[in-house]
Structure formats: structure tokens, C-alpha cells
Amino acid sequence: MTPSDRGTAPTTGDGPPPEAIKAIPIRHYGRWIGAAVVLGLLALLVAAFANAAVSWSVVGDYLTHETILTGAWNTLQITIYSMLLGVVLGTLLAIMRLSSNPVLSGVAWGYIWFFRGTPVLVQLFLWYNLALIFPVVNLGFWSEDMNTVMTPFLAALLGLGLNEAAYMAEISRAGIQSVDRGQTEAAHALGMSPSRTMRRIVLPQAMRVIIPPTGNEFINMLKTSSLAYAIQYQELFLAGRNISSRTLAVMEMLIVVSIVYLLLTTVFSVGQYYLERHFARGTDQAPRPEGPLTRLRAQLTAFRVRSTVGREKV
């Protein structure tokens, strides 16, 4: 068969060639019906907000208000510091949990059991009211009233960070256990100490398993930090509440806060994608080289390309 014959129907004998097969794509009517229902519901939702007693000019004005920007900055600060505390302490707890020492393993298990078993809001209030148990911080060379030491920022940091460490411990443990044990044995055979093996061999390979859930935990922490309003930490949600209490623009400020949270989570979600791609290099689970914006553009132009091809065939 010559290259020019490829894609054509074979001839039989001296008669005319049979008619070429026409491939008719399956019509997915259910998809169109589902899309129409979703678009209809979205239209109703948009109409409800458009006709509601919401002053959208107030929303636009307060998106860049100093109080909102300060609250967003405080939210970013407490999120980053809490995640750093959670990642460092969680990795240490994961190593302790995998230790053959029963004391270290038992302490790590008890820590994870307690902080995963109690609500974050309760933990925030426990730290904020720690002066009821320890009225004074006395280290011998330094003494201070606990109410002065335990500021809303410190209480939020301890409450969020220590709680996050319990979850990061399980994530880190799963990542460490995903590395083939033979590599650890080979490193020990070469004379590497257990701590050096963990730093140089195990943890770098475990990162590709640890990074994706850690990114999700960071985005979740960004939203969970709003609970710190209960202990008067000046984060984004409390900033919106303070403005709404003065202006009575309750719904407008809720919309402003939601928009800012969406912007922050979107930025960090894109960053998480590229971080995952960096650590997944050379593995079968590596993401596609194109980024999320490229894939979105491809999806938007795919229908136009298919429509053009269909018209050419006609």
C-alpha cells in the first residue's frame, strides 16, 4: 500500500470501490442538558445578587481599603508563620513516630492524638486564656505577666501552628515511608549516619509525595486563619467585621472578604502547581509541561477549532 492509499477503502476486483465510511460522532445530549441546567442556575444566582439590596460601589471601594489590606497582610503573616511551625514540627514528629525508641514514638503519637482530636477554635482559646493556669512566665532570669506575653498574634500562631503540626506529621510520615527502604540500607552500608541519610537521601525523595498535600494544607490554613478573629487577632475576617459594624454594610463586607480570600487562594494554587511540577521532575507522576493558564486557553479554543473542522468537512 502506497502512502497515497492510506485512509482509503480497498478495492475488490474490477468493480467500483466501496463508499468511504462516514464516522458520525456520538451526540452527548445529557452534557448539553446538564450544561443548560447549570447555566440556568448560575443565571438565577447572578440575578438574585444583582437585584438584592447590595451596594456594589461599596464593594469596589473597600477592596483596596487600608483596613482590608492590613487584614489581608496579617492573614498572610499568620498563615506563613503557622505553616512554617507546622512543617518543621510535623517533620520532627514524623521522624519520632517512625523511631524504634518507644518513648519518642509514644510522645509523637500522643501529640498527634490530642491535636487532631480537639477543634482548632478550642485550641486557640486555650492558648489565649493560658494566664488562668500560668499567671506569670518565670524562667529564672526573666519574668513577665502571661497576659502581656500571650498576645493575640502569639496565641493564633501557637493554636494554628501546633494543630497543623499534627496533620503535617502524618503527611511527612507517609512521604518518608514511600521511599524504598533499600535506599536507606544502601546509605547505611556506605557509612552514612541515620540523620544524614534522612537529610540527604530520604527527605529529598519524599518531597514529591509531601508537597501536594502540603500545598492543600497551606491553602486550608489561609482560610482557617479566619478563626483567629475570635481571639481578636486583626486578620482579614475581623477587619471586614469591624468595618461592617461601623457602616452597617454587612453583606458588602462579606463579599469583599470573600473576593480577597479567593484572590489569595488562586495565587497560591497556581504557585502550588509549579512547585509540584518542580519536585515531580523525572517521575511518572510529573504534571504536563503546560501550565494551568495554557490548559485553560486550550479548552476555550478547542470548541472553536472543532467547529471550524466541522464546517470544512461540510
HELIX and SHEET records of a PDB file:
HELIX    1   1 PRO A    3  ASP A    5  5                                   3    
HELIX    2   2 TYR A   29  ASN A   51  1                                  23    
HELIX    3   3 TRP A   56  TYR A   62  1                                   7    
HELIX    4   4 GLU A   66  ARG A   97  1                                  32    
HELIX    5   5 PRO A  102  GLY A  117  1                                  16    
HELIX    6   6 VAL A  120  TYR A  128  1                                   9    
HELIX    7   7 LEU A  130  LEU A  132  5                                   3    
HELIX    8   8 MET A  146  VAL A  149  1                                   4    
HELIX    9   9 PRO A  152  GLN A  177  1                                  26    
HELIX   10  10 ARG A  181  ALA A  189  1                                   9    
HELIX   11  11 PRO A  194  THR A  197  1                                   4    
HELIX   12  12 MET A  198  VAL A  202  3                                   5    
HELIX   13  13 LEU A  203  THR A  224  1                                  22    
HELIX   14  14 SER A  225  ILE A  231  5                                   7    
HELIX   15  15 LEU A  236  THR A  247  1                                  12    
HELIX   16  16 VAL A  250  PHE A  279  1                                  30    
HELIX   17  17 PRO A  292  LYS A  313  1                                  22    
SHEET    1   A 2 VAL A 136  ASN A 138  0                                        
SHEET    2   A 2 SER A 143  ASP A 145 -1                                        
END                                                                             
